[in-house]
Amino acid sequence: MTRSTPLVYVTAGLEAIGFVLARGRSGFEGFDRQERSLGLFKTAAQAANAVFDAASSEEGADEH
């Protein structure tokens, strides 16, 4: 039986931009760098993509 890691950091280069938690049957929950929940997702990849999207939105907001 293969188990996945319950916590995975999402990085861009050397910088941690968020993380994904395995929530069992509920799926995977993504969090941004301020530890705010981005919601539940069916796959870890979807949760990680949400973390990247949040980081991109954050960077865009900093430029304005």
PyMOL Python script that loads the backbone (N, CA, C, O; Angstrom):
from pymol import cmd

cmd.read_pdbstr("""\
ATOM      1  N   MET A   1       0.834  -1.168   0.000  1.00  0.00           N
ATOM      2  CA  MET A   1       0.000   0.000   0.000  1.00  0.00           C
ATOM      3  C   MET A   1       0.890   1.247   0.000  1.00  0.00           C
ATOM      4  O   MET A   1       1.812   1.362   0.808  1.00  0.00           O
ATOM      5  N   THR A   2       0.605   2.171  -0.909  1.00  0.00           N
ATOM      6  CA  THR A   2       1.357   3.411  -1.007  1.00  0.00           C
ATOM      7  C   THR A   2       0.583   4.529  -0.331  1.00  0.00           C
ATOM      8  O   THR A   2      -0.610   4.715  -0.572  1.00  0.00           O
ATOM      9  N   ARG A   3       1.276   5.264   0.512  1.00  0.00           N
ATOM     10  CA  ARG A   3       0.652   6.409   1.180  1.00  0.00           C
ATOM     11  C   ARG A   3       1.277   7.687   0.661  1.00  0.00           C
ATOM     12  O   ARG A   3       2.481   7.751   0.412  1.00  0.00           O
ATOM     13  N   SER A   4       0.448   8.696   0.501  1.00  0.00           N
ATOM     14  CA  SER A   4       0.985   9.988   0.096  1.00  0.00           C
ATOM     15  C   SER A   4       1.361  10.788   1.337  1.00  0.00           C
ATOM     16  O   SER A   4       0.876  10.521   2.436  1.00  0.00           O
ATOM     17  N   THR A   5       2.219  11.756   1.146  1.00  0.00           N
ATOM     18  CA  THR A   5       2.626  12.628   2.241  1.00  0.00           C
ATOM     19  C   THR A   5       1.467  13.560   2.569  1.00  0.00           C
ATOM     20  O   THR A   5       0.872  14.137   1.658  1.00  0.00           O
ATOM     21  N   PRO A   6       1.131  13.721   3.848  1.00  0.00           N
ATOM     22  CA  PRO A   6      -0.019  14.563   4.197  1.00  0.00           C
ATOM     23  C   PRO A   6       0.216  16.058   3.977  1.00  0.00           C
ATOM     24  O   PRO A   6      -0.743  16.817   3.836  1.00  0.00           O
ATOM     25  N   LEU A   7       1.487  16.493   3.948  1.00  0.00           N
ATOM     26  CA  LEU A   7       1.817  17.903   3.749  1.00  0.00           C
ATOM     27  C   LEU A   7       2.879  18.017   2.675  1.00  0.00           C
ATOM     28  O   LEU A   7       3.921  17.367   2.754  1.00  0.00           O
ATOM     29  N   VAL A   8       2.618  18.845   1.666  1.00  0.00           N
ATOM     30  CA  VAL A   8       3.579  19.082   0.596  1.00  0.00           C
ATOM     31  C   VAL A   8       3.697  20.586   0.391  1.00  0.00           C
ATOM     32  O   VAL A   8       2.698  21.273   0.180  1.00  0.00           O
ATOM     33  N   TYR A   9       4.930  21.092   0.455  1.00  0.00           N
ATOM     34  CA  TYR A   9       5.148  22.511   0.177  1.00  0.00           C
ATOM     35  C   TYR A   9       5.160  22.730  -1.323  1.00  0.00           C
ATOM     36  O   TYR A   9       5.650  21.892  -2.079  1.00  0.00           O
ATOM     37  N   VAL A  10       4.613  23.871  -1.753  1.00  0.00           N
ATOM     38  CA  VAL A  10       4.629  24.262  -3.157  1.00  0.00           C
ATOM     39  C   VAL A  10       5.657  25.376  -3.272  1.00  0.00           C
ATOM     40  O   VAL A  10       5.596  26.371  -2.551  1.00  0.00           O
ATOM     41  N   THR A  11       6.601  25.195  -4.187  1.00  0.00           N
ATOM     42  CA  THR A  11       7.683  26.167  -4.320  1.00  0.00           C
ATOM     43  C   THR A  11       7.756  26.730  -5.735  1.00  0.00           C
ATOM     44  O   THR A  11       7.358  26.086  -6.706  1.00  0.00           O
ATOM     45  N   ALA A  12       8.272  27.943  -5.820  1.00  0.00           N
ATOM     46  CA  ALA A  12       8.611  28.579  -7.093  1.00  0.00           C
ATOM     47  C   ALA A  12      10.084  28.916  -6.967  1.00  0.00           C
ATOM     48  O   ALA A  12      10.454  29.870  -6.283  1.00  0.00           O
ATOM     49  N   GLY A  13      10.927  28.129  -7.630  1.00  0.00           N
ATOM     50  CA  GLY A  13      12.361  28.278  -7.417  1.00  0.00           C
ATOM     51  C   GLY A  13      12.696  27.794  -6.017  1.00  0.00           C
ATOM     52  O   GLY A  13      12.394  26.654  -5.661  1.00  0.00           O
ATOM     53  N   LEU A  14      13.316  28.650  -5.227  1.00  0.00           N
ATOM     54  CA  LEU A  14      13.684  28.287  -3.861  1.00  0.00           C
ATOM     55  C   LEU A  14      12.681  28.822  -2.830  1.00  0.00           C
ATOM     56  O   LEU A  14      12.833  28.578  -1.633  1.00  0.00           O
ATOM     57  N   GLU A  15      11.663  29.547  -3.290  1.00  0.00           N
ATOM     58  CA  GLU A  15      10.710  30.194  -2.390  1.00  0.00           C
ATOM     59  C   GLU A  15       9.447  29.339  -2.202  1.00  0.00           C
ATOM     60  O   GLU A  15       8.836  28.903  -3.177  1.00  0.00           O
ATOM     61  N   ALA A  16       9.067  29.107  -0.949  1.00  0.00           N
ATOM     62  CA  ALA A  16       7.811  28.414  -0.653  1.00  0.00           C
ATOM     63  C   ALA A  16       6.668  29.407  -0.858  1.00  0.00           C
ATOM     64  O   ALA A  16       6.658  30.484  -0.260  1.00  0.00           O
ATOM     65  N   ILE A  17       5.714  29.042  -1.701  1.00  0.00           N
ATOM     66  CA  ILE A  17       4.595  29.947  -1.989  1.00  0.00           C
ATOM     67  C   ILE A  17       3.286  29.437  -1.401  1.00  0.00           C
ATOM     68  O   ILE A  17       2.250  30.088  -1.535  1.00  0.00           O
ATOM     69  N   GLY A  18       3.326  28.289  -0.758  1.00  0.00           N
ATOM     70  CA  GLY A  18       2.137  27.724  -0.133  1.00  0.00           C
ATOM     71  C   GLY A  18       2.345  26.252   0.128  1.00  0.00           C
ATOM     72  O   GLY A  18       3.463  25.742   0.053  1.00  0.00           O
ATOM     73  N   PHE A  19       1.248  25.569   0.439  1.00  0.00           N
ATOM     74  CA  PHE A  19       1.351  24.139   0.685  1.00  0.00           C
ATOM     75  C   PHE A  19       0.014  23.463   0.446  1.00  0.00           C
ATOM     76  O   PHE A  19      -1.027  24.115   0.357  1.00  0.00           O
ATOM     77  N   VAL A  20       0.065  22.142   0.344  1.00  0.00           N
ATOM     78  CA  VAL A  20      -1.115  21.314   0.113  1.00  0.00           C
ATOM     79  C   VAL A  20      -1.180  20.271   1.215  1.00  0.00           C
ATOM     80  O   VAL A  20      -0.184  19.618   1.526  1.00  0.00           O
ATOM     81  N   LEU A  21      -2.357  20.119   1.800  1.00  0.00           N
ATOM     82  CA  LEU A  21      -2.599  19.095   2.824  1.00  0.00           C
ATOM     83  C   LEU A  21      -3.545  18.040   2.282  1.00  0.00           C
ATOM     84  O   LEU A  21      -4.567  18.372   1.682  1.00  0.00           O
ATOM     85  N   ALA A  22      -3.213  16.767   2.486  1.00  0.00           N
ATOM     86  CA  ALA A  22      -4.125  15.678   2.145  1.00  0.00           C
ATOM     87  C   ALA A  22      -5.204  15.633   3.215  1.00  0.00           C
ATOM     88  O   ALA A  22      -4.899  15.601   4.407  1.00  0.00           O
ATOM     89  N   ARG A  23      -6.461  15.629   2.795  1.00  0.00           N
ATOM     90  CA  ARG A  23      -7.594  15.619   3.717  1.00  0.00           C
ATOM     91  C   ARG A  23      -8.394  14.324   3.626  1.00  0.00           C
ATOM     92  O   ARG A  23      -9.600  14.312   3.870  1.00  0.00           O
ATOM     93  N   GLY A  24      -7.719  13.243   3.276  1.00  0.00           N
ATOM     94  CA  GLY A  24      -8.390  11.942   3.195  1.00  0.00           C
ATOM     95  C   GLY A  24      -9.438  11.920   2.102  1.00  0.00           C
ATOM     96  O   GLY A  24      -9.192  12.379   0.986  1.00  0.00           O
ATOM     97  N   ARG A  25     -10.591  11.393   2.417  1.00  0.00           N
ATOM     98  CA  ARG A  25     -11.666  11.285   1.423  1.00  0.00           C
ATOM     99  C   ARG A  25     -12.177  12.629   0.930  1.00  0.00           C
ATOM    100  O   ARG A  25     -12.810  12.707  -0.123  1.00  0.00           O
ATOM    101  N   SER A  26     -11.903  13.689   1.688  1.00  0.00           N
ATOM    102  CA  SER A  26     -12.338  15.034   1.289  1.00  0.00           C
ATOM    103  C   SER A  26     -11.502  15.587   0.142  1.00  0.00           C
ATOM    104  O   SER A  26     -11.935  16.511  -0.546  1.00  0.00           O
ATOM    105  N   GLY A  27     -10.321  15.038  -0.071  1.00  0.00           N
ATOM    106  CA  GLY A  27      -9.460  15.502  -1.150  1.00  0.00           C
ATOM    107  C   GLY A  27      -8.214  16.178  -0.621  1.00  0.00           C
ATOM    108  O   GLY A  27      -7.592  15.704   0.330  1.00  0.00           O
ATOM    109  N   PHE A  28      -7.852  17.290  -1.244  1.00  0.00           N
ATOM    110  CA  PHE A  28      -6.629  18.016  -0.927  1.00  0.00           C
ATOM    111  C   PHE A  28      -6.967  19.485  -0.737  1.00  0.00           C
ATOM    112  O   PHE A  28      -7.725  20.065  -1.515  1.00  0.00           O
ATOM    113  N   GLU A  29      -6.401  20.078   0.300  1.00  0.00           N
ATOM    114  CA  GLU A  29      -6.665  21.489   0.579  1.00  0.00           C
ATOM    115  C   GLU A  29      -5.408  22.297   0.298  1.00  0.00           C
ATOM    116  O   GLU A  29      -4.326  21.973   0.787  1.00  0.00           O
ATOM    117  N   GLY A  30      -5.562  23.351  -0.494  1.00  0.00           N
ATOM    118  CA  GLY A  30      -4.449  24.235  -0.810  1.00  0.00           C
ATOM    119  C   GLY A  30      -4.443  25.443   0.110  1.00  0.00           C
ATOM    120  O   GLY A  30      -5.497  25.941   0.505  1.00  0.00           O
ATOM    121  N   PHE A  31      -3.250  25.912   0.446  1.00  0.00           N
ATOM    122  CA  PHE A  31      -3.080  27.089   1.294  1.00  0.00           C
ATOM    123  C   PHE A  31      -2.072  28.029   0.657  1.00  0.00           C
ATOM    124  O   PHE A  31      -1.084  27.583   0.073  1.00  0.00           O
ATOM    125  N   ASP A  32      -2.318  29.343   0.767  1.00  0.00           N
ATOM    126  CA  ASP A  32      -1.351  30.309   0.251  1.00  0.00           C
ATOM    127  C   ASP A  32      -0.235  30.535   1.268  1.00  0.00           C
ATOM    128  O   ASP A  32      -0.213  29.896   2.320  1.00  0.00           O
ATOM    129  N   ARG A  33       0.685  31.436   0.959  1.00  0.00           N
ATOM    130  CA  ARG A  33       1.841  31.651   1.843  1.00  0.00           C
ATOM    131  C   ARG A  33       1.470  32.240   3.194  1.00  0.00           C
ATOM    132  O   ARG A  33       2.264  32.159   4.132  1.00  0.00           O
ATOM    133  N   GLN A  34       0.272  32.836   3.322  1.00  0.00           N
ATOM    134  CA  GLN A  34      -0.199  33.348   4.608  1.00  0.00           C
ATOM    135  C   GLN A  34      -1.057  32.326   5.353  1.00  0.00           C
ATOM    136  O   GLN A  34      -1.730  32.653   6.330  1.00  0.00           O
ATOM    137  N   GLU A  35      -1.018  31.091   4.876  1.00  0.00           N
ATOM    138  CA  GLU A  35      -1.750  29.965   5.474  1.00  0.00           C
ATOM    139  C   GLU A  35      -3.265  30.126   5.394  1.00  0.00           C
ATOM    140  O   GLU A  35      -3.995  29.608   6.239  1.00  0.00           O
ATOM    141  N   ARG A  36      -3.740  30.850   4.368  1.00  0.00           N
ATOM    142  CA  ARG A  36      -5.180  30.986   4.115  1.00  0.00           C
ATOM    143  C   ARG A  36      -5.613  29.852   3.196  1.00  0.00           C
ATOM    144  O   ARG A  36      -4.959  29.561   2.195  1.00  0.00           O
ATOM    145  N   SER A  37      -6.714  29.225   3.547  1.00  0.00           N
ATOM    146  CA  SER A  37      -7.216  28.117   2.741  1.00  0.00           C
ATOM    147  C   SER A  37      -7.680  28.619   1.382  1.00  0.00           C
ATOM    148  O   SER A  37      -8.319  29.665   1.274  1.00  0.00           O
ATOM    149  N   LEU A  38      -7.348  27.861   0.354  1.00  0.00           N
ATOM    150  CA  LEU A  38      -7.791  28.158  -1.013  1.00  0.00           C
ATOM    151  C   LEU A  38      -8.904  27.213  -1.443  1.00  0.00           C
ATOM    152  O   LEU A  38      -9.394  27.295  -2.569  1.00  0.00           O
ATOM    153  N   GLY A  39      -9.301  26.317  -0.546  1.00  0.00           N
ATOM    154  CA  GLY A  39     -10.392  25.396  -0.823  1.00  0.00           C
ATOM    155  C   GLY A  39      -9.936  23.958  -0.937  1.00  0.00           C
ATOM    156  O   GLY A  39      -8.747  23.650  -0.871  1.00  0.00           O
ATOM    157  N   LEU A  40     -10.926  23.078  -1.113  1.00  0.00           N
ATOM    158  CA  LEU A  40     -10.678  21.643  -1.289  1.00  0.00           C
ATOM    159  C   LEU A  40     -10.709  21.288  -2.762  1.00  0.00           C
ATOM    160  O   LEU A  40     -11.503  21.834  -3.529  1.00  0.00           O
ATOM    161  N   PHE A  41      -9.835  20.365  -3.154  1.00  0.00           N
ATOM    162  CA  PHE A  41      -9.707  19.951  -4.550  1.00  0.00           C
ATOM    163  C   PHE A  41      -9.655  18.432  -4.619  1.00  0.00           C
ATOM    164  O   PHE A  41      -9.270  17.770  -3.655  1.00  0.00           O
ATOM    165  N   LYS A  42     -10.043  17.885  -5.763  1.00  0.00           N
ATOM    166  CA  LYS A  42     -10.053  16.425  -5.929  1.00  0.00           C
ATOM    167  C   LYS A  42      -8.651  15.840  -5.983  1.00  0.00           C
ATOM    168  O   LYS A  42      -8.426  14.724  -5.513  1.00  0.00           O
ATOM    169  N   THR A  43      -7.704  16.585  -6.553  1.00  0.00           N
ATOM    170  CA  THR A  43      -6.339  16.069  -6.688  1.00  0.00           C
ATOM    171  C   THR A  43      -5.332  17.044  -6.080  1.00  0.00           C
ATOM    172  O   THR A  43      -5.607  18.235  -5.936  1.00  0.00           O
ATOM    173  N   ALA A  44      -4.169  16.516  -5.729  1.00  0.00           N
ATOM    174  CA  ALA A  44      -3.097  17.351  -5.210  1.00  0.00           C
ATOM    175  C   ALA A  44      -2.632  18.347  -6.272  1.00  0.00           C
ATOM    176  O   ALA A  44      -2.282  19.482  -5.950  1.00  0.00           O
ATOM    177  N   ALA A  45      -2.628  17.924  -7.530  1.00  0.00           N
ATOM    178  CA  ALA A  45      -2.209  18.811  -8.621  1.00  0.00           C
ATOM    179  C   ALA A  45      -3.139  20.013  -8.743  1.00  0.00           C
ATOM    180  O   ALA A  45      -2.676  21.132  -8.964  1.00  0.00           O
ATOM    181  N   GLN A  46      -4.433  19.796  -8.604  1.00  0.00           N
ATOM    182  CA  GLN A  46      -5.389  20.911  -8.672  1.00  0.00           C
ATOM    183  C   GLN A  46      -5.158  21.882  -7.517  1.00  0.00           C
ATOM    184  O   GLN A  46      -5.216  23.097  -7.702  1.00  0.00           O
ATOM    185  N   ALA A  47      -4.899  21.348  -6.332  1.00  0.00           N
ATOM    186  CA  ALA A  47      -4.628  22.194  -5.169  1.00  0.00           C
ATOM    187  C   ALA A  47      -3.336  22.989  -5.373  1.00  0.00           C
ATOM    188  O   ALA A  47      -3.278  24.176  -5.052  1.00  0.00           O
ATOM    189  N   ALA A  48      -2.302  22.336  -5.904  1.00  0.00           N
ATOM    190  CA  ALA A  48      -1.034  23.019  -6.164  1.00  0.00           C
ATOM    191  C   ALA A  48      -1.211  24.118  -7.204  1.00  0.00           C
ATOM    192  O   ALA A  48      -0.622  25.192  -7.076  1.00  0.00           O
ATOM    193  N   ASN A  49      -2.017  23.862  -8.230  1.00  0.00           N
ATOM    194  CA  ASN A  49      -2.284  24.885  -9.241  1.00  0.00           C
ATOM    195  C   ASN A  49      -2.978  26.092  -8.619  1.00  0.00           C
ATOM    196  O   ASN A  49      -2.700  27.229  -8.998  1.00  0.00           O
ATOM    197  N   ALA A  50      -3.877  25.854  -7.669  1.00  0.00           N
ATOM    198  CA  ALA A  50      -4.547  26.955  -6.976  1.00  0.00           C
ATOM    199  C   ALA A  50      -3.544  27.778  -6.181  1.00  0.00           C
ATOM    200  O   ALA A  50      -3.668  29.000  -6.099  1.00  0.00           O
ATOM    201  N   VAL A  51      -2.550  27.116  -5.595  1.00  0.00           N
ATOM    202  CA  VAL A  51      -1.497  27.825  -4.858  1.00  0.00           C
ATOM    203  C   VAL A  51      -0.703  28.709  -5.826  1.00  0.00           C
ATOM    204  O   VAL A  51      -0.428  29.867  -5.513  1.00  0.00           O
ATOM    205  N   PHE A  52      -0.332  28.181  -6.987  1.00  0.00           N
ATOM    206  CA  PHE A  52       0.391  28.976  -7.984  1.00  0.00           C
ATOM    207  C   PHE A  52      -0.456  30.155  -8.451  1.00  0.00           C
ATOM    208  O   PHE A  52       0.057  31.264  -8.598  1.00  0.00           O
ATOM    209  N   ASP A  53      -1.750  29.928  -8.685  1.00  0.00           N
ATOM    210  CA  ASP A  53      -2.639  31.007  -9.117  1.00  0.00           C
ATOM    211  C   ASP A  53      -2.723  32.102  -8.057  1.00  0.00           C
ATOM    212  O   ASP A  53      -2.701  33.288  -8.386  1.00  0.00           O
ATOM    213  N   ALA A  54      -2.820  31.709  -6.785  1.00  0.00           N
ATOM    214  CA  ALA A  54      -2.880  32.683  -5.692  1.00  0.00           C
ATOM    215  C   ALA A  54      -1.587  33.488  -5.617  1.00  0.00           C
ATOM    216  O   ALA A  54      -1.621  34.699  -5.398  1.00  0.00           O
ATOM    217  N   ALA A  55      -0.454  32.824  -5.796  1.00  0.00           N
ATOM    218  CA  ALA A  55       0.835  33.516  -5.758  1.00  0.00           C
ATOM    219  C   ALA A  55       0.951  34.490  -6.926  1.00  0.00           C
ATOM    220  O   ALA A  55       1.482  35.589  -6.766  1.00  0.00           O
ATOM    221  N   SER A  56       0.460  34.100  -8.089  1.00  0.00           N
ATOM    222  CA  SER A  56       0.495  34.981  -9.263  1.00  0.00           C
ATOM    223  C   SER A  56      -0.389  36.200  -9.042  1.00  0.00           C
ATOM    224  O   SER A  56      -0.010  37.315  -9.402  1.00  0.00           O
ATOM    225  N   SER A  57      -1.555  35.999  -8.458  1.00  0.00           N
ATOM    226  CA  SER A  57      -2.464  37.108  -8.171  1.00  0.00           C
ATOM    227  C   SER A  57      -1.845  38.044  -7.143  1.00  0.00           C
ATOM    228  O   SER A  57      -1.996  39.263  -7.237  1.00  0.00           O
ATOM    229  N   GLU A  58      -1.158  37.486  -6.176  1.00  0.00           N
ATOM    230  CA  GLU A  58      -0.497  38.255  -5.139  1.00  0.00           C
ATOM    231  C   GLU A  58       0.606  39.131  -5.741  1.00  0.00           C
ATOM    232  O   GLU A  58       0.745  40.300  -5.382  1.00  0.00           O
ATOM    233  N   GLU A  59       1.374  38.562  -6.644  1.00  0.00           N
ATOM    234  CA  GLU A  59       2.450  39.307  -7.300  1.00  0.00           C
ATOM    235  C   GLU A  59       1.890  40.429  -8.143  1.00  0.00           C
ATOM    236  O   GLU A  59       2.443  41.529  -8.158  1.00  0.00           O
ATOM    237  N   GLY A  60       0.792  40.165  -8.851  1.00  0.00           N
ATOM    238  CA  GLY A  60       0.145  41.192  -9.664  1.00  0.00           C
ATOM    239  C   GLY A  60      -0.378  42.332  -8.826  1.00  0.00           C
ATOM    240  O   GLY A  60      -0.319  43.488  -9.246  1.00  0.00           O
ATOM    241  N   ALA A  61      -0.892  42.028  -7.638  1.00  0.00           N
ATOM    242  CA  ALA A  61      -1.413  43.054  -6.739  1.00  0.00           C
ATOM    243  C   ALA A  61      -0.279  43.923  -6.197  1.00  0.00           C
ATOM    244  O   ALA A  61      -0.462  45.117  -5.964  1.00  0.00           O
ATOM    245  N   ASP A  62       0.894  43.318  -5.999  1.00  0.00           N
ATOM    246  CA  ASP A  62       2.048  44.070  -5.496  1.00  0.00           C
ATOM    247  C   ASP A  62       2.570  45.083  -6.522  1.00  0.00           C
ATOM    248  O   ASP A  62       3.165  46.095  -6.150  1.00  0.00           O
ATOM    249  N   GLU A  63       2.348  44.813  -7.800  1.00  0.00           N
ATOM    250  CA  GLU A  63       2.858  45.679  -8.862  1.00  0.00           C
ATOM    251  C   GLU A  63       2.014  46.927  -9.011  1.00  0.00           C
ATOM    252  O   GLU A  63       2.472  47.893  -9.620  1.00  0.00           O
ATOM    253  N   HIS A  64       0.797  46.949  -8.480  1.00  0.00           N
ATOM    254  CA  HIS A  64      -0.105  48.093  -8.676  1.00  0.00           C
ATOM    255  C   HIS A  64      -0.075  49.025  -7.519  1.00  0.00           C
ATOM    256  O   HIS A  64      -0.775  50.038  -7.523  1.00  0.00           O
TER     257      HIS A  64
END
""", "prot")
cmd.dss("prot")
cmd.show_as("cartoon", "prot")
cmd.util.cbc("prot")
cmd.orient("prot")
